Amino acid sequence: AEIAALEGVDALYVGPADLAGHFGYPLGTTTPEFLDICESVAKAAAVAGKTSGIDIGDKDQLAIFSKRGFSLFTYGQDAMHLMEATQRSAFEARALLNTTDN
């Protein structure tokens, strides 16, 4: 709540892996106790009139954390997005080469 009230702070963002580790929970945990901790961050942001965000590991977590007051979401990892884009580009290049060989 103190951080959310600071001038210049526009949002509170939760890194769930870091937060889970800090409190001794395993990566990816969604225990009721951990969700309550996350929700307390979203509530502190709301009271201060700020946005609260969180990184989600899968689409199911979007609904879980949205119901807990979060409105800003990041999904996935940089490396995952880079790999998917590279695979898509390679697939498109192969398709293009196959159509020009005929």
Secondary structure, DSSP 8 states (H G I E B T S, - for coil): -TTTTSTT--EEEE-HHHHHHHTT--TT---HHHHHHHHHHHHHHHHTT-EEEEEESSHHHHHHHHHTT--EEEES-HHHHHHHHHHHHHHHHHHHHHHH--
